[in-house]
Amino acid sequence: MGQDENMLLSPLVLITLSLGVLSLLLFGVSWFEQRVLSPKALIIHAARSRQAPPEHVERLVARHSEGLLQGLSQSPADRANRAGAGR
């Protein structure tokens, strides 16, 4: 009888663990996109870099500033709709 319980319990544990791993993976990817790959993060990194000439940083900020300002003026629902439509 103990063996039947172990056989029933192991798939449930594996399903729970796999859902947990997937959740952590999605959270990690989301964090990476927002903190590292976003235009704001790229501008901050370029501005803090000691090797980047000021002209390079100025061009980078000019290229991305309009999109950042539009993103700030929109509601979170509008941003989500725009991101969904772009995919």
TIKERO-800720 format. One record per residue: residue in one letter; x, y, z of N, C-alpha, C, O, CB in turn. Coordinates in pm, whole numbers, padded with zeros to 5 digits. Glycine has a CB too. Layout:
<sites>
@code->A n_px->X n_py->Y n_pz->Z ca_px->X ca_py->Y ca_pz->Z c_px->X c_py->Y c_pz->Z o_px->X o_py->Y o_pz->Z cb_px->X cb_py->Y cb_pz->Z
...
</sites>
This chain:
<sites>
@code->M n_px->00082 n_py->-00119 n_pz->00000 ca_px->00000 ca_py->00000 ca_pz->00000 c_px->00087 c_py->00126 c_pz->00000 o_px->00048 o_py->00227 o_pz->-00059 cb_px->-00093 cb_py->-00001 cb_pz->00120
@code->G n_px->00202 n_py->00123 n_pz->00064 ca_px->00291 ca_py->00238 ca_pz->00067 c_px->00348 c_py->00269 c_pz->-00070 o_px->00373 o_py->00385 o_pz->-00102 cb_px->00403 cb_py->00215 cb_pz->00165
@code->Q n_px->00368 n_py->00166 n_pz->-00151 ca_px->00424 ca_py->00185 ca_pz->-00284 c_px->00324 c_py->00255 c_pz->-00376 o_px->00364 o_py->00336 o_pz->-00460 cb_px->00466 cb_py->00050 cb_pz->-00343
@code->D n_px->00198 n_py->00227 n_pz->-00362 ca_px->00095 ca_py->00292 ca_pz->-00443 c_px->00087 c_py->00442 c_pz->-00414 o_px->00069 o_py->00523 o_pz->-00505 cb_px->-00042 cb_py->00227 cb_pz->-00418
@code->E n_px->00102 n_py->00479 n_pz->-00286 ca_px->00100 ca_py->00621 ca_pz->-00248 c_px->00219 c_py->00695 c_pz->-00307 o_px->00205 o_py->00809 o_pz->-00352 cb_px->00099 cb_py->00636 cb_pz->-00095
@code->N n_px->00337 n_py->00632 n_pz->-00308 ca_px->00456 ca_py->00697 ca_pz->-00364 c_px->00442 c_py->00716 c_pz->-00514 o_px->00485 o_py->00818 o_pz->-00567 cb_px->00581 cb_py->00614 cb_pz->-00334
@code->M n_px->00382 n_py->00619 n_pz->-00583 ca_px->00365 ca_py->00630 ca_pz->-00728 c_px->00264 c_py->00739 c_pz->-00762 o_px->00277 o_py->00804 o_pz->-00867 cb_px->00321 cb_py->00496 cb_pz->-00786
@code->L n_px->00167 n_py->00761 n_pz->-00678 ca_px->00068 ca_py->00865 ca_pz->-00702 c_px->00123 c_py->01002 c_pz->-00664 o_px->00089 o_py->01103 o_pz->-00726 cb_px->-00059 cb_py->00835 cb_pz->-00624
@code->L n_px->00206 n_py->01006 n_pz->-00562 ca_px->00257 ca_py->01133 ca_pz->-00512 c_px->00368 c_py->01191 c_pz->-00600 o_px->00378 o_py->01312 o_pz->-00615 cb_px->00308 cb_py->01115 cb_pz->-00370
@code->S n_px->00450 n_py->01107 n_pz->-00659 ca_px->00565 ca_py->01158 ca_pz->-00735 c_px->00524 c_py->01240 c_pz->-00856 o_px->00587 o_py->01343 o_pz->-00879 cb_px->00652 cb_py->01043 cb_pz->-00780
@code->P n_px->00423 n_py->01204 n_pz->-00936 ca_px->00384 ca_py->01294 ca_pz->-01047 c_px->00330 c_py->01428 c_pz->-00997 o_px->00352 o_py->01531 o_pz->-01060 cb_px->00278 cb_py->01227 cb_pz->-01134
@code->L n_px->00260 n_py->01427 n_pz->-00886 ca_px->00210 ca_py->01554 ca_pz->-00831 c_px->00324 c_py->01645 c_pz->-00788 o_px->00319 o_py->01766 o_pz->-00809 cb_px->00116 cb_py->01528 cb_pz->-00713
@code->V n_px->00426 n_py->01587 n_pz->-00728 ca_px->00542 ca_py->01666 ca_pz->-00686 c_px->00616 c_py->01718 c_pz->-00808 o_px->00659 o_py->01833 o_pz->-00809 cb_px->00637 cb_py->01581 cb_pz->-00598
@code->L n_px->00631 n_py->01636 n_pz->-00911 ca_px->00700 ca_py->01680 ca_pz->-01032 c_px->00624 c_py->01791 c_pz->-01103 o_px->00685 o_py->01885 o_pz->-01154 cb_px->00720 cb_py->01561 cb_pz->-01127
@code->I n_px->00493 n_py->01782 n_pz->-01107 ca_px->00412 ca_py->01887 ca_pz->-01170 c_px->00426 c_py->02018 c_pz->-01093 o_px->00443 o_py->02125 o_pz->-01152 cb_px->00263 cb_py->01845 cb_pz->-01177
@code->T n_px->00420 n_py->02009 n_pz->-00960 ca_px->00435 ca_py->02128 ca_pz->-00877 c_px->00573 c_py->02191 c_pz->-00894 o_px->00585 o_py->02313 o_pz->-00907 cb_px->00410 cb_py->02094 cb_pz->-00730
@code->L n_px->00677 n_py->02109 n_pz->-00895 ca_px->00812 ca_py->02161 ca_pz->-00913 c_px->00831 c_py->02223 c_pz->-01051 o_px->00895 o_py->02327 o_pz->-01064 cb_px->00914 cb_py->02049 cb_pz->-00892
@code->S n_px->00776 n_py->02160 n_pz->-01154 ca_px->00791 ca_py->02216 ca_pz->-01288 c_px->00718 c_py->02349 c_pz->-01302 o_px->00768 o_py->02440 o_pz->-01368 cb_px->00739 cb_py->02117 cb_pz->-01393
@code->L n_px->00601 n_py->02362 n_pz->-01240 ca_px->00531 ca_py->02491 ca_pz->-01242 c_px->00610 c_py->02598 c_pz->-01167 o_px->00615 o_py->02713 o_pz->-01209 cb_px->00392 cb_py->02477 cb_pz->-01181
@code->G n_px->00672 n_py->02559 n_pz->-01057 ca_px->00755 ca_py->02654 ca_pz->-00982 c_px->00876 c_py->02699 c_pz->-01063 o_px->00909 o_py->02817 o_pz->-01064 cb_px->00801 cb_py->02591 cb_pz->-00852
@code->V n_px->00941 n_py->02605 n_pz->-01130 ca_px->01058 ca_py->02640 ca_pz->-01212 c_px->01017 c_py->02731 c_pz->-01328 o_px->01087 o_py->02828 o_pz->-01357 cb_px->01125 cb_py->02512 cb_pz->-01266
@code->L n_px->00906 n_py->02700 n_pz->-01393 ca_px->00858 ca_py->02786 ca_pz->-01502 c_px->00823 c_py->02927 c_pz->-01453 o_px->00852 o_py->03026 o_pz->-01520 cb_px->00736 cb_py->02724 cb_pz->-01569
@code->S n_px->00762 n_py->02935 n_pz->-01335 ca_px->00729 ca_py->03067 ca_pz->-01280 c_px->00855 c_py->03147 c_pz->-01252 o_px->00861 o_py->03266 o_pz->-01283 cb_px->00647 cb_py->03052 cb_pz->-01151
@code->L n_px->00956 n_py->03083 n_pz->-01194 ca_px->01083 ca_py->03152 ca_pz->-01168 c_px->01150 c_py->03194 c_pz->-01298 o_px->01207 o_py->03303 o_pz->-01306 cb_px->01177 cb_py->03062 cb_pz->-01087
@code->L n_px->01144 n_py->03110 n_pz->-01398 ca_px->01204 ca_py->03143 ca_pz->-01527 c_px->01135 c_py->03264 c_pz->-01590 o_px->01201 o_py->03354 o_pz->-01640 cb_px->01198 cb_py->03023 cb_pz->-01622
@code->L n_px->01003 n_py->03266 n_pz->-01588 ca_px->00929 ca_py->03380 ca_pz->-01643 c_px->00957 c_py->03508 c_pz->-01565 o_px->00972 o_py->03615 o_pz->-01623 cb_px->00779 cb_py->03351 cb_pz->-01643
@code->F n_px->00965 n_py->03496 n_pz->-01434 ca_px->00998 ca_py->03612 ca_pz->-01352 c_px->01137 c_py->03664 c_pz->-01386 o_px->01157 o_py->03785 o_pz->-01398 cb_px->00988 cb_py->03578 cb_pz->-01203
@code->G n_px->01233 n_py->03573 n_pz->-01401 ca_px->01370 ca_py->03614 ca_pz->-01434 c_px->01380 c_py->03681 c_pz->-01569 o_px->01451 o_py->03781 o_pz->-01583 cb_px->01461 cb_py->03494 cb_pz->-01431
@code->V n_px->01311 n_py->03630 n_pz->-01668 ca_px->01312 ca_py->03690 ca_pz->-01802 c_px->01248 c_py->03828 c_pz->-01799 o_px->01298 o_py->03922 o_pz->-01861 cb_px->01240 cb_py->03599 cb_pz->-01903
@code->S n_px->01137 n_py->03841 n_pz->-01727 ca_px->01070 ca_py->03969 ca_pz->-01716 c_px->01160 c_py->04072 c_pz->-01648 o_px->01170 o_py->04187 o_pz->-01693 cb_px->00939 cb_py->03955 cb_pz->-01639
@code->W n_px->01225 n_py->04031 n_pz->-01541 ca_px->01316 ca_py->04122 ca_pz->-01470 c_px->01429 c_py->04164 c_pz->-01562 o_px->01464 o_py->04282 o_pz->-01567 cb_px->01373 cb_py->04055 cb_pz->-01342
@code->F n_px->01486 n_py->04069 n_pz->-01635 ca_px->01599 ca_py->04099 ca_pz->-01725 c_px->01558 c_py->04197 c_pz->-01833 o_px->01633 o_py->04289 o_pz->-01866 cb_px->01652 cb_py->03970 cb_pz->-01789
@code->E n_px->01439 n_py->04178 n_pz->-01890 ca_px->01391 ca_py->04270 ca_pz->-01994 c_px->01371 c_py->04411 c_pz->-01939 o_px->01406 o_py->04509 o_pz->-02005 cb_px->01260 cb_py->04219 cb_pz->-02055
@code->Q n_px->01314 n_py->04422 n_pz->-01820 ca_px->01283 ca_py->04553 ca_pz->-01764 c_px->01407 c_py->04624 c_pz->-01711 o_px->01418 o_py->04746 o_pz->-01723 cb_px->01182 cb_py->04539 cb_pz->-01653
@code->R n_px->01500 n_py->04551 n_pz->-01654 ca_px->01615 ca_py->04613 ca_pz->-01588 c_px->01739 c_py->04624 c_pz->-01675 o_px->01823 o_py->04710 o_pz->-01650 cb_px->01649 cb_py->04538 cb_pz->-01466
@code->V n_px->01752 n_py->04539 n_pz->-01775 ca_px->01875 ca_py->04536 ca_pz->-01853 c_px->01852 c_py->04575 c_pz->-01999 o_px->01932 o_py->04649 o_pz->-02056 cb_px->01938 cb_py->04398 cb_pz->-01846
@code->L n_px->01747 n_py->04526 n_pz->-02059 ca_px->01725 ca_py->04547 ca_pz->-02202 c_px->01637 c_py->04667 c_pz->-02236 o_px->01621 o_py->04700 o_pz->-02354 cb_px->01665 cb_py->04425 cb_pz->-02261
@code->S n_px->01579 n_py->04732 n_pz->-02137 ca_px->01491 ca_py->04845 ca_pz->-02166 c_px->01572 c_py->04965 c_pz->-02214 o_px->01689 o_py->04978 o_pz->-02179 cb_px->01408 cb_py->04882 cb_pz->-02040
@code->P n_px->01510 n_py->05052 n_pz->-02293 ca_px->01581 ca_py->05172 ca_pz->-02339 c_px->01632 c_py->05257 c_pz->-02222 o_px->01741 o_py->05314 o_pz->-02230 cb_px->01489 cb_py->05255 cb_pz->-02428
@code->K n_px->01554 n_py->05266 n_pz->-02117 ca_px->01597 ca_py->05345 ca_pz->-02001 c_px->01725 c_py->05288 c_pz->-01940 o_px->01817 o_py->05363 o_pz->-01906 cb_px->01485 cb_py->05349 cb_pz->-01894
@code->A n_px->01732 n_py->05155 n_pz->-01927 ca_px->01851 ca_py->05092 ca_pz->-01871 c_px->01972 c_py->05112 c_pz->-01962 o_px->02083 o_py->05133 o_pz->-01915 cb_px->01827 cb_py->04943 cb_pz->-01847
@code->L n_px->01950 n_py->05105 n_pz->-02094 ca_px->02060 ca_py->05127 ca_pz->-02188 c_px->02113 c_py->05270 c_pz->-02179 o_px->02234 o_py->05293 o_pz->-02185 cb_px->02015 cb_py->05096 cb_pz->-02331
@code->I n_px->02023 n_py->05366 n_pz->-02166 ca_px->02065 ca_py->05506 ca_pz->-02154 c_px->02144 c_py->05527 c_pz->-02026 o_px->02249 o_py->05591 o_pz->-02028 cb_px->01943 cb_py->05601 cb_pz->-02157
@code->I n_px->02095 n_py->05473 n_pz->-01916 ca_px->02165 ca_py->05488 ca_pz->-01788 c_px->02303 c_py->05423 c_pz->-01795 o_px->02400 o_py->05480 o_pz->-01745 cb_px->02083 cb_py->05427 cb_pz->-01673
@code->H n_px->02311 n_py->05305 n_pz->-01854 ca_px->02441 ca_py->05237 ca_pz->-01866 c_px->02537 c_py->05318 c_pz->-01952 o_px->02655 o_py->05331 o_pz->-01918 cb_px->02423 cb_py->05096 cb_pz->-01925
@code->A n_px->02487 n_py->05374 n_pz->-02063 ca_px->02573 ca_py->05453 ca_pz->-02150 c_px->02618 c_py->05581 c_pz->-02081 o_px->02732 o_py->05624 o_pz->-02097 cb_px->02501 cb_py->05486 cb_pz->-02281
@code->A n_px->02529 n_py->05641 n_pz->-02005 ca_px->02564 ca_py->05766 ca_pz->-01936 c_px->02667 c_py->05742 c_pz->-01826 o_px->02752 o_py->05827 o_pz->-01800 cb_px->02440 cb_py->05831 cb_pz->-01877
@code->R n_px->02659 n_py->05626 n_pz->-01761 ca_px->02752 ca_py->05596 ca_pz->-01652 c_px->02886 c_py->05543 c_pz->-01701 o_px->02984 o_py->05541 o_pz->-01627 cb_px->02690 cb_py->05496 cb_pz->-01559
@code->S n_px->02890 n_py->05499 n_pz->-01825 ca_px->03013 ca_py->05442 ca_pz->-01880 c_px->03117 c_py->05553 c_pz->-01897 o_px->03087 o_py->05660 o_pz->-01951 cb_px->02986 cb_py->05372 cb_pz->-02016
@code->R n_px->03234 n_py->05528 n_pz->-01851 ca_px->03340 ca_py->05629 ca_pz->-01859 c_px->03404 c_py->05632 c_pz->-01997 o_px->03470 o_py->05730 o_pz->-02033 cb_px->03447 cb_py->05603 cb_pz->-01754
@code->Q n_px->03385 n_py->05526 n_pz->-02074 ca_px->03447 ca_py->05520 ca_pz->-02206 c_px->03360 c_py->05581 c_pz->-02314 o_px->03409 o_py->05612 o_pz->-02423 cb_px->03480 cb_py->05377 cb_pz->-02242
@code->A n_px->03232 n_py->05598 n_pz->-02287 ca_px->03141 ca_py->05651 ca_pz->-02389 c_px->03159 c_py->05802 c_pz->-02400 o_px->03153 o_py->05873 o_pz->-02299 cb_px->02994 cb_py->05616 cb_pz->-02356
@code->P n_px->03180 n_py->05851 n_pz->-02521 ca_px->03191 ca_py->05996 ca_pz->-02538 c_px->03054 c_py->06061 c_pz->-02519 o_px->02951 o_py->05998 o_pz->-02545 cb_px->03248 cb_py->06031 cb_pz->-02678
@code->P n_px->03051 n_py->06185 n_pz->-02475 ca_px->02924 ca_py->06254 ca_pz->-02451 c_px->02835 c_py->06259 c_pz->-02576 o_px->02712 o_py->06256 o_pz->-02564 cb_px->02950 cb_py->06395 cb_pz->-02402
@code->E n_px->02895 n_py->06268 n_pz->-02695 ca_px->02816 ca_py->06274 ca_pz->-02817 c_px->02737 c_py->06144 c_pz->-02838 o_px->02623 o_py->06145 o_pz->-02883 cb_px->02906 cb_py->06301 cb_pz->-02939
@code->H n_px->02800 n_py->06033 n_pz->-02804 ca_px->02734 ca_py->05903 ca_pz->-02818 c_px->02614 c_py->05894 c_pz->-02724 o_px->02506 o_py->05849 o_pz->-02763 cb_px->02833 cb_py->05788 cb_pz->-02790
@code->V n_px->02633 n_py->05937 n_pz->-02600 ca_px->02524 ca_py->05933 ca_pz->-02503 c_px->02411 c_py->06026 c_pz->-02546 o_px->02293 o_py->05992 o_pz->-02533 cb_px->02575 cb_py->05973 cb_pz->-02363
@code->E n_px->02447 n_py->06143 n_pz->-02598 ca_px->02346 ca_py->06239 ca_pz->-02642 c_px->02263 c_py->06183 c_pz->-02757 o_px->02141 o_py->06200 o_pz->-02759 cb_px->02413 cb_py->06370 cb_pz->-02685
@code->R n_px->02326 n_py->06117 n_pz->-02853 ca_px->02252 ca_py->06055 ca_pz->-02964 c_px->02161 c_py->05944 c_pz->-02915 o_px->02048 o_py->05930 o_pz->-02961 cb_px->02350 cb_py->06001 cb_pz->-03070
@code->L n_px->02212 n_py->05863 n_pz->-02822 ca_px->02133 ca_py->05753 ca_pz->-02768 c_px->02009 c_py->05804 c_pz->-02695 o_px->01900 o_py->05751 o_pz->-02711 cb_px->02218 cb_py->05667 cb_pz->-02674
@code->V n_px->02029 n_py->05908 n_pz->-02614 ca_px->01916 ca_py->05966 ca_pz->-02541 c_px->01816 c_py->06027 c_pz->-02638 o_px->01695 o_py->06011 o_pz->-02621 cb_px->01965 cb_py->06073 cb_pz->-02441
@code->A n_px->01864 n_py->06097 n_pz->-02740 ca_px->01773 ca_py->06158 ca_pz->-02838 c_px->01694 c_py->06052 c_pz->-02913 o_px->01576 o_py->06072 o_pz->-02942 cb_px->01852 cb_py->06245 cb_pz->-02938
@code->R n_px->01756 n_py->05940 n_pz->-02942 ca_px->01689 ca_py->05835 ca_pz->-03018 c_px->01578 c_py->05769 c_pz->-02936 o_px->01474 o_py->05734 o_pz->-02991 cb_px->01790 cb_py->05729 cb_pz->-03064
@code->H n_px->01599 n_py->05752 n_pz->-02806 ca_px->01505 ca_py->05677 ca_pz->-02723 c_px->01415 c_py->05764 c_pz->-02636 o_px->01320 o_py->05712 o_pz->-02576 cb_px->01580 cb_py->05583 cb_pz->-02637
@code->S n_px->01442 n_py->05891 n_pz->-02627 ca_px->01367 ca_py->05974 ca_pz->-02531 c_px->01220 c_py->05988 c_pz->-02568 o_px->01134 o_py->05987 o_pz->-02479 cb_px->01430 cb_py->06111 cb_pz->-02522
@code->E n_px->01189 n_py->06001 n_pz->-02696 ca_px->01049 ca_py->06020 ca_pz->-02734 c_px->00965 c_py->05897 c_pz->-02697 o_px->00854 o_py->05912 o_pz->-02644 cb_px->01037 cb_py->06047 cb_pz->-02885
@code->G n_px->01016 n_py->05780 n_pz->-02722 ca_px->00944 ca_py->05658 ca_pz->-02685 c_px->00927 c_py->05644 c_pz->-02536 o_px->00823 o_py->05599 o_pz->-02489 cb_px->01015 cb_py->05538 cb_pz->-02739
@code->L n_px->01030 n_py->05684 n_pz->-02461 ca_px->01019 ca_py->05676 ca_pz->-02314 c_px->00916 c_py->05775 c_pz->-02262 o_px->00839 o_py->05742 o_pz->-02172 cb_px->01155 cb_py->05704 cb_pz->-02249
@code->L n_px->00914 n_py->05895 n_pz->-02317 ca_px->00817 ca_py->05993 ca_pz->-02272 c_px->00675 c_py->05952 c_pz->-02307 o_px->00583 o_py->05975 o_pz->-02227 cb_px->00847 cb_py->06130 cb_pz->-02332
@code->Q n_px->00654 n_py->05892 n_pz->-02422 ca_px->00521 ca_py->05844 ca_pz->-02458 c_px->00480 c_py->05731 c_pz->-02365 o_px->00363 o_py->05722 o_pz->-02327 cb_px->00518 cb_py->05796 cb_pz->-02605
@code->G n_px->00573 n_py->05645 n_pz->-02329 ca_px->00543 ca_py->05535 ca_pz->-02238 c_px->00506 c_py->05583 c_pz->-02099 o_px->00423 o_py->05521 o_pz->-02032 cb_px->00661 cb_py->05442 cb_pz->-02229
@code->L n_px->00565 n_py->05693 n_pz->-02055 ca_px->00533 ca_py->05747 ca_pz->-01923 c_px->00396 c_py->05812 c_pz->-01919 o_px->00329 o_py->05811 o_pz->-01816 cb_px->00638 cb_py->05847 cb_pz->-01880
@code->S n_px->00353 n_py->05869 n_pz->-02033 ca_px->00225 ca_py->05939 ca_pz->-02035 c_px->00107 c_py->05845 c_pz->-02053 o_px->-00007 o_py->05887 o_pz->-02034 cb_px->00225 cb_py->06042 cb_pz->-02144
@code->Q n_px->00131 n_py->05720 n_pz->-02088 ca_px->00023 ca_py->05625 ca_pz->-02108 c_px->-00008 c_py->05550 c_pz->-01980 o_px->00077 o_py->05538 o_pz->-01891 cb_px->00059 cb_py->05526 cb_pz->-02218
@code->S n_px->-00130 n_py->05502 n_pz->-01971 ca_px->-00167 ca_py->05420 ca_pz->-01857 c_px->-00108 c_py->05280 c_pz->-01875 o_px->-00073 o_py->05243 o_pz->-01988 cb_px->-00323 cb_py->05413 cb_pz->-01841
@code->P n_px->-00095 n_py->05201 n_pz->-01767 ca_px->-00042 ca_py->05065 ca_pz->-01782 c_px->-00123 c_py->04979 c_pz->-01878 o_px->-00066 o_py->04895 o_pz->-01948 cb_px->-00037 cb_py->04998 cb_pz->-01646
@code->A n_px->-00254 n_py->04998 n_pz->-01884 ca_px->-00337 ca_py->04920 ca_pz->-01976 c_px->-00305 c_py->04956 c_pz->-02121 o_px->-00297 o_py->04868 o_pz->-02206 cb_px->-00487 cb_py->04944 cb_pz->-01948
@code->D n_px->-00284 n_py->05086 n_pz->-02149 ca_px->-00249 ca_py->05129 ca_pz->-02284 c_px->-00114 c_py->05072 c_pz->-02326 o_px->-00096 o_py->05028 o_pz->-02439 cb_px->-00247 cb_py->05282 cb_pz->-02294
@code->R n_px->-00017 n_py->05073 n_pz->-02232 ca_px->00115 ca_py->05017 ca_pz->-02262 c_px->00106 c_py->04868 c_pz->-02291 o_px->00176 o_py->04818 o_pz->-02379 cb_px->00210 cb_py->05042 cb_pz->-02147
@code->A n_px->00022 n_py->04798 n_pz->-02217 ca_px->00007 ca_py->04653 ca_pz->-02238 c_px->-00057 c_py->04626 c_pz->-02374 o_px->-00016 o_py->04534 o_pz->-02444 cb_px->-00077 cb_py->04590 cb_pz->-02125
@code->N n_px->-00156 n_py->04706 n_pz->-02409 ca_px->-00220 ca_py->04689 ca_pz->-02541 c_px->-00122 c_py->04717 c_pz->-02654 o_px->-00120 o_py->04646 o_pz->-02754 cb_px->-00342 cb_py->04783 cb_pz->-02553
@code->R n_px->-00041 n_py->04821 n_pz->-02637 ca_px->00058 ca_py->04856 ca_pz->-02740 c_px->00164 c_py->04749 c_pz->-02753 o_px->00208 o_py->04717 o_pz->-02864 cb_px->00123 cb_py->04990 cb_pz->-02708
@code->A n_px->00207 n_py->04693 n_pz->-02640 ca_px->00309 ca_py->04587 ca_pz->-02643 c_px->00252 c_py->04461 c_pz->-02706 o_px->00322 o_py->04391 o_pz->-02778 cb_px->00361 cb_py->04557 cb_pz->-02502
@code->G n_px->00125 n_py->04431 n_pz->-02680 ca_px->00061 ca_py->04314 ca_pz->-02738 c_px->00041 c_py->04329 c_pz->-02887 o_px->00051 o_py->04231 o_pz->-02961 cb_px->-00072 cb_py->04289 cb_pz->-02671
@code->A n_px->00013 n_py->04449 n_pz->-02933 ca_px->-00009 ca_py->04473 ca_pz->-03075 c_px->00122 c_py->04469 c_pz->-03153 o_px->00122 o_py->04438 o_pz->-03272 cb_px->-00079 cb_py->04608 cb_pz->-03096
@code->G n_px->00233 n_py->04500 n_pz->-03087 ca_px->00363 ca_py->04502 ca_pz->-03154 c_px->00421 c_py->04363 c_pz->-03176 o_px->00517 o_py->04348 o_pz->-03251 cb_px->00459 cb_py->04584 cb_pz->-03075
@code->R n_px->00366 n_py->04264 n_pz->-03112 ca_px->00424 ca_py->04129 ca_pz->-03125 c_px->00369 c_py->04053 c_pz->-03239 o_px->00408 o_py->03938 o_pz->-03261 cb_px->00402 cb_py->04050 cb_pz->-03001
</sites>
